[in-house]
Amino acid sequence: MGKSIQYHGQINKKDGEQLYNYFNECIKGILLEEQCKINSQNLPEWYTKRKAHLQQQQSNSNNKQTHPSVPPNQLFKDTTKYSEWNEDGFPTKDVEGNAISKSQMKKLKKIYDAHVKRHLKWKVDHPNGNEDEVEQTSSENVPEVPQWDDSSLDISFCHFVAGSFGKRQGLELLSDMGPFVHSFQV
């Protein structure tokens, strides 16, 4: 147990790499938007489609778990937050294997009870509804997300180089305009 902060236990490697790649694409997107704004150009069509698709995907993933069609016993089946559940699908241990605290259990119970009411109302309103409806509708007829076009960023405007995931790397800012001309607004 050293005195420095250790991040390796915060997220699994696969999810960490996805977040790292998403972060890189967000930075490239900000740079592309600024480049187009400065040059008085419209954003490329592929970029606007990609951005809209990713925003929709994010919205769907946020709503999927709490949609009324989700059975109450599946509400907390999230392996990124919990590691054990009882027979009703209620979490008993967090992802690190620690027992859920009484205060956390009380909060989860409140969420669970509210979801049970919403689920029962949804079942009355949708008597022929399939409980897997959310997952089915999100995977059907979904257009493929346009790939990032690396040639869209003008090297004379900005040159973006992403390091490799999982290696220690320093941040290096270079400018041919003089010292202290870098600014970031993220």
C-alpha positions as a Markdown table, in Angstrom:
| # | Residue | x | y | z |
|---|---|---|---|---|
| 1 | Met | 0.0 | 0.0 | 0.0 |
| 2 | Gly | 1.9 | 3.0 | -1.3 |
| 3 | Lys | 1.1 | 6.6 | -0.7 |
| 4 | Ser | 0.2 | 7.2 | -4.4 |
| 5 | Ile | -3.2 | 6.8 | -5.9 |
| 6 | Gln | -3.8 | 3.5 | -7.6 |
| 7 | Tyr | -6.4 | 3.4 | -10.4 |
| 8 | His | -6.1 | -0.1 | -11.7 |
| 9 | Gly | -9.0 | -1.4 | -9.5 |
| 10 | Gln | -11.4 | 1.3 | -10.5 |
| 11 | Ile | -12.6 | -0.2 | -13.8 |
| 12 | Asn | -11.9 | -3.3 | -15.8 |
| 13 | Lys | -9.5 | -3.0 | -18.7 |
| 14 | Lys | -12.0 | -3.5 | -21.5 |
| 15 | Asp | -14.3 | -0.8 | -20.2 |
| 16 | Gly | -11.4 | 1.4 | -19.5 |
| 17 | Glu | -10.2 | 1.1 | -23.0 |
| 18 | Gln | -13.7 | 1.9 | -24.4 |
| 19 | Leu | -13.8 | 5.1 | -22.2 |
| 20 | Tyr | -10.3 | 6.0 | -23.3 |
| 21 | Asn | -11.2 | 5.7 | -27.0 |
| 22 | Tyr | -14.5 | 7.6 | -26.4 |
| 23 | Phe | -12.5 | 10.4 | -24.7 |
| 24 | Asn | -10.1 | 10.6 | -27.7 |
| 25 | Glu | -13.1 | 10.8 | -30.1 |
| 26 | Cys | -14.7 | 13.5 | -28.0 |
| 27 | Ile | -11.5 | 15.6 | -28.1 |
| 28 | Lys | -11.2 | 15.1 | -31.9 |
| 29 | Gly | -14.9 | 16.1 | -32.2 |
| 30 | Ile | -14.3 | 19.3 | -30.3 |
| 31 | Leu | -11.3 | 20.1 | -32.5 |
| 32 | Leu | -13.3 | 19.3 | -35.7 |
| 33 | Glu | -16.1 | 21.6 | -34.5 |
| 34 | Glu | -13.7 | 24.4 | -33.8 |
| 35 | Gln | -11.9 | 23.9 | -37.1 |
| 36 | Cys | -15.2 | 24.2 | -39.0 |
| 37 | Lys | -16.3 | 27.2 | -37.0 |
| 38 | Ile | -13.1 | 29.1 | -37.5 |
| 39 | Asn | -13.0 | 28.2 | -41.3 |
| 40 | Ser | -16.8 | 29.0 | -41.6 |
| 41 | Gln | -17.5 | 25.5 | -42.8 |
| 42 | Asn | -20.4 | 23.2 | -42.1 |
| 43 | Leu | -19.7 | 20.1 | -40.1 |
| 44 | Pro | -19.2 | 17.0 | -42.3 |
| 45 | Glu | -22.4 | 15.0 | -42.7 |
| 46 | Trp | -20.8 | 11.8 | -41.3 |
| 47 | Tyr | -19.8 | 13.7 | -38.2 |
| 48 | Thr | -23.3 | 15.0 | -37.5 |
| 49 | Lys | -24.8 | 11.5 | -38.1 |
| 50 | Arg | -22.2 | 9.9 | -35.8 |
| 51 | Lys | -22.7 | 12.5 | -33.1 |
| 52 | Ala | -26.5 | 12.1 | -33.2 |
| 53 | His | -26.2 | 8.2 | -33.2 |
| 54 | Leu | -23.8 | 8.3 | -30.2 |
| 55 | Gln | -26.1 | 10.7 | -28.3 |
| 56 | Gln | -29.1 | 8.4 | -29.0 |
| 57 | Gln | -27.1 | 5.3 | -28.0 |
| 58 | Gln | -26.2 | 7.1 | -24.7 |
| 59 | Ser | -29.8 | 8.0 | -24.1 |
| 60 | Asn | -31.0 | 4.5 | -24.7 |
| 61 | Ser | -28.4 | 3.0 | -22.4 |
| 62 | Asn | -29.4 | 5.4 | -19.6 |
| 63 | Asn | -33.1 | 4.6 | -20.1 |
| 64 | Lys | -32.8 | 0.9 | -20.7 |
| 65 | Gln | -32.3 | -0.2 | -17.1 |
| 66 | Thr | -35.1 | 1.9 | -15.7 |
| 67 | His | -37.7 | 1.5 | -18.4 |
| 68 | Pro | -41.0 | 0.3 | -16.9 |
| 69 | Ser | -40.9 | -2.9 | -19.0 |
| 70 | Val | -37.8 | -4.1 | -17.1 |
| 71 | Pro | -39.0 | -6.8 | -14.6 |
| 72 | Pro | -38.3 | -5.7 | -11.0 |
| 73 | Asn | -36.0 | -8.7 | -10.4 |
| 74 | Gln | -33.8 | -7.4 | -13.2 |
| 75 | Leu | -33.6 | -3.8 | -12.1 |
| 76 | Phe | -30.3 | -4.1 | -10.2 |
| 77 | Lys | -28.6 | -6.8 | -12.3 |
| 78 | Asp | -25.7 | -4.6 | -13.1 |
| 79 | Thr | -22.3 | -6.3 | -12.7 |
| 80 | Thr | -20.5 | -3.0 | -12.8 |
| 81 | Lys | -22.2 | -2.1 | -9.5 |
| 82 | Tyr | -23.1 | -5.3 | -7.7 |
| 83 | Ser | -21.6 | -8.8 | -7.4 |
| 84 | Glu | -24.4 | -10.8 | -5.6 |
| 85 | Trp | -28.2 | -10.6 | -5.6 |
| 86 | Asn | -30.9 | -12.4 | -3.6 |
| 87 | Glu | -33.7 | -14.5 | -5.2 |
| 88 | Asp | -35.7 | -11.3 | -5.8 |
| 89 | Gly | -32.9 | -9.7 | -7.8 |
| 90 | Phe | -32.1 | -7.3 | -4.9 |
| 91 | Pro | -28.3 | -6.7 | -4.5 |
| 92 | Thr | -26.6 | -8.0 | -1.4 |
| 93 | Lys | -23.0 | -7.2 | -2.2 |
| 94 | Asp | -21.3 | -4.4 | -4.1 |
| 95 | Val | -18.9 | -5.0 | -7.0 |
| 96 | Glu | -16.0 | -5.4 | -4.5 |
| 97 | Gly | -17.8 | -8.0 | -2.5 |
| 98 | Asn | -18.7 | -5.8 | 0.4 |
| 99 | Ala | -22.2 | -6.1 | 2.0 |
| 100 | Ile | -24.6 | -3.3 | 1.0 |
| 101 | Ser | -24.9 | -0.8 | 3.8 |
| 102 | Lys | -28.2 | -0.2 | 5.5 |
| 103 | Ser | -28.5 | 3.4 | 4.2 |
| 104 | Gln | -27.7 | 2.2 | 0.6 |
| 105 | Met | -30.2 | -0.7 | 1.0 |
| 106 | Lys | -32.9 | 1.8 | 2.1 |
| 107 | Lys | -32.2 | 3.9 | -1.0 |
| 108 | Leu | -32.3 | 0.9 | -3.3 |
| 109 | Lys | -35.6 | -0.3 | -1.7 |
| 110 | Lys | -37.2 | 3.1 | -2.4 |
| 111 | Ile | -36.1 | 2.9 | -6.1 |
| 112 | Tyr | -37.3 | -0.8 | -6.2 |
| 113 | Asp | -40.7 | 0.0 | -4.8 |
| 114 | Ala | -41.2 | 2.9 | -7.2 |
| 115 | His | -40.1 | 0.7 | -10.1 |
| 116 | Val | -42.5 | -2.1 | -9.1 |
| 117 | Lys | -45.4 | 0.4 | -9.3 |
| 118 | Arg | -44.3 | 1.7 | -12.7 |
| 119 | His | -43.8 | -1.9 | -13.9 |
| 120 | Leu | -47.3 | -3.0 | -12.8 |
| 121 | Lys | -48.9 | 0.1 | -14.5 |
| 122 | Trp | -46.9 | -0.6 | -17.7 |
| 123 | Lys | -48.2 | -4.2 | -17.7 |
| 124 | Val | -51.8 | -3.0 | -17.4 |
| 125 | Asp | -51.2 | -0.5 | -20.2 |
| 126 | His | -49.4 | -3.0 | -22.4 |
| 127 | Pro | -51.2 | -6.4 | -21.8 |
| 128 | Asn | -49.5 | -8.0 | -24.9 |
| 129 | Gly | -46.2 | -6.2 | -24.2 |
| 130 | Asn | -43.0 | -8.2 | -24.1 |
| 131 | Glu | -40.8 | -7.4 | -21.1 |
| 132 | Asp | -37.8 | -7.5 | -23.4 |
| 133 | Glu | -39.3 | -4.8 | -25.6 |
| 134 | Val | -36.6 | -2.2 | -24.7 |
| 135 | Glu | -33.8 | -4.4 | -25.9 |
| 136 | Gln | -35.6 | -5.5 | -29.0 |
| 137 | Thr | -36.5 | -2.0 | -30.2 |
| 138 | Ser | -33.0 | -0.7 | -29.5 |
| 139 | Ser | -31.3 | -3.4 | -31.6 |
| 140 | Glu | -33.8 | -3.5 | -34.5 |
| 141 | Asn | -33.2 | -1.3 | -37.6 |
| 142 | Val | -30.4 | 0.7 | -35.9 |
| 143 | Pro | -28.2 | 2.4 | -38.5 |
| 144 | Glu | -24.6 | 1.6 | -38.3 |
| 145 | Val | -22.6 | 4.4 | -36.7 |
| 146 | Pro | -20.4 | 6.2 | -39.2 |
| 147 | Gln | -16.7 | 5.6 | -38.6 |
| 148 | Trp | -14.4 | 8.5 | -37.7 |
| 149 | Asp | -12.7 | 10.0 | -40.7 |
| 150 | Asp | -9.1 | 10.8 | -39.6 |
| 151 | Ser | -8.5 | 12.9 | -42.7 |
| 152 | Ser | -11.2 | 15.5 | -41.6 |
| 153 | Leu | -8.8 | 17.3 | -39.2 |
| 154 | Asp | -6.6 | 19.7 | -41.0 |
| 155 | Ile | -3.0 | 19.2 | -39.8 |
| 156 | Ser | -2.3 | 22.9 | -40.2 |
| 157 | Phe | -5.1 | 23.6 | -37.8 |
| 158 | Cys | -4.3 | 21.0 | -35.2 |
| 159 | His | -2.5 | 17.7 | -35.0 |
| 160 | Phe | -4.1 | 15.2 | -32.6 |
| 161 | Val | -2.0 | 12.2 | -31.5 |
| 162 | Ala | -3.5 | 9.7 | -29.0 |
| 163 | Gly | -1.2 | 7.6 | -27.0 |
| 164 | Ser | -1.7 | 3.9 | -26.5 |
| 165 | Phe | -4.1 | 2.7 | -23.9 |
| 166 | Gly | -2.7 | 1.3 | -20.6 |
| 167 | Lys | 0.8 | 2.7 | -20.8 |
| 168 | Arg | 2.2 | 5.5 | -18.8 |
| 169 | Gln | 2.5 | 8.6 | -21.0 |
| 170 | Gly | 3.2 | 12.2 | -20.4 |
| 171 | Leu | 1.2 | 15.0 | -21.9 |
| 172 | Glu | 3.2 | 17.0 | -24.4 |
| 173 | Leu | 2.0 | 20.3 | -25.9 |
| 174 | Leu | 3.9 | 21.7 | -28.8 |
| 175 | Ser | 3.3 | 25.0 | -30.6 |
| 176 | Asp | 5.2 | 26.9 | -33.3 |
| 177 | Met | 3.4 | 30.1 | -32.1 |
| 178 | Gly | 5.3 | 30.6 | -28.9 |
| 179 | Pro | 5.1 | 29.4 | -25.3 |
| 180 | Phe | 1.9 | 29.4 | -23.3 |
| 181 | Val | -0.5 | 29.6 | -26.3 |
| 182 | His | -2.3 | 26.4 | -25.5 |
| 183 | Ser | -5.8 | 26.6 | -24.1 |
| 184 | Phe | -8.3 | 23.9 | -23.5 |
| 185 | Gln | -12.0 | 24.1 | -22.7 |
| 186 | Val | -13.4 | 20.7 | -22.3 |
